[in-house]
Amino acid sequence: MHEMGIAQQLVQIAIDSIPRDIENPKVEKLNLRIGRLASVVEHSLTFCFEIITKDTPLENARLDIDVVPVTVHCKSCDNGWEVTGPVFKCPFCEDGDVEMLTGREIEITSLELADELKI
């Protein structure tokens, strides 16, 4: 299960990005972009994330995942399209010389910190 390794890296990146001058930060939400071909099982990633965030600023944070479609560009005819099946052949000119533009990314787009009000 490579989701544990991905979760560990996401947590480390998120913790490193929290400004040091914030006292006792608490992350409410981690916003992600994950490509369809990144081979990430959302349920497994969420499970691993919940386990490794215990006793960190990300404990109880929610993962908000935006799934990125697979888009491809044909080098022969310069057309682009979204791939929805297993064939990476240009539907316009039938050539197979294509370049993948999106679909493999795993990115943190932002994190949202709790706004702690002391009364």
N, C-alpha and C positions, 0 to 999 in steps of 0.2 A: 504494500500500500504506500505509494509515493506521496499521498495526500498529507501524511504526517510531516514529511520533509518540507513540503510546500507550506504547510501551516506554520512550521517553525520559522521559516524564512520570512513569511508575512508578518508574524508577530515581532520578530527582531527588527525588521524595517520599520514597522509602525512605532515601536517603542523608541527607536533611534530618531524618529521624526517629531516626537513630542518635544516642544520647547522646554528647555531645562529650567526656566524660571517659573513654570507652573507647579504649584505645590499640590501633591497628591492627585495627579491627573486621573481621570476616569474616561475611557473611551466608550462611547455609546454605540457607534456604528463604524464599521470598516467597509468602505465602498470599493468593490473590485470589478475589473474587466477580465473575463476569462474566455478565451477562444474555444470554439467547438472542437478543435483538434488538439487541445492541450491535454487531453486525456485525464481530466479532473472530474471525479464523481462528487457532485455538490454535497450530497448527504455525508459522504466520508470526510470531506474537507471540513464541514461544519462540526462533525463529531470530534475530529482531531483538534480543531481550533478550540472547542470547549474544554478539552482535556488540558491542553498546554497553556491556556491563558489563566488558569487558577492562580490566584495570588499575584497577578500582574495588573497593570492599568487597563488591560483589555478584558478582564474577567467580566462575564455577562454581556460583552459587546455582541452586537448582531452583525453578521456578514450580509451585505447587500451585493449580490452578484449580478452583473450585467453580462449576459452571454453574447459574445461577439461572433457573428457569422463568418463563414469562410468565403472570402472574396479573392478572385483571381484575375490576372491581367494576361491577355494573349500577346506574346512578343511578335507574332507574325502580322496580325491584323489590328492590333492596338485596342481591341475591345476589352471590357471588363464585365464581370458578372458575379453573382453569388452562387456558390456551388451548394447544391442541395442533395446530391447523390454521390456515389463512389467514383464517378468518372471525372477526371481532370482534363478533359479535351474541350477545345473551344467550340461552343455551339454555333458560332458564326462562320468560321472557316475550316473547322474540323481538325485543326493542327493541335499537337500535343505540347508545343513549346510555350508553356505558361509559367507565370511567376505568381506565387501566393502572396497576397497583400495583407490579409488579416486572417485570424483563426487560430493562431498558436500562442497568443499573448496571455500572460498572467501578470496583471498590473494592479497596484493599489492606486485608485484615482484620488481618494481623499479619506480622511478619517474625521469623525465628529466627536468632539469632546463634550462631556456633560457640563452643564452650566450650574455649578454648585452654589446655591444661595444659602448663606448662613443667617439664621434668624436668632 
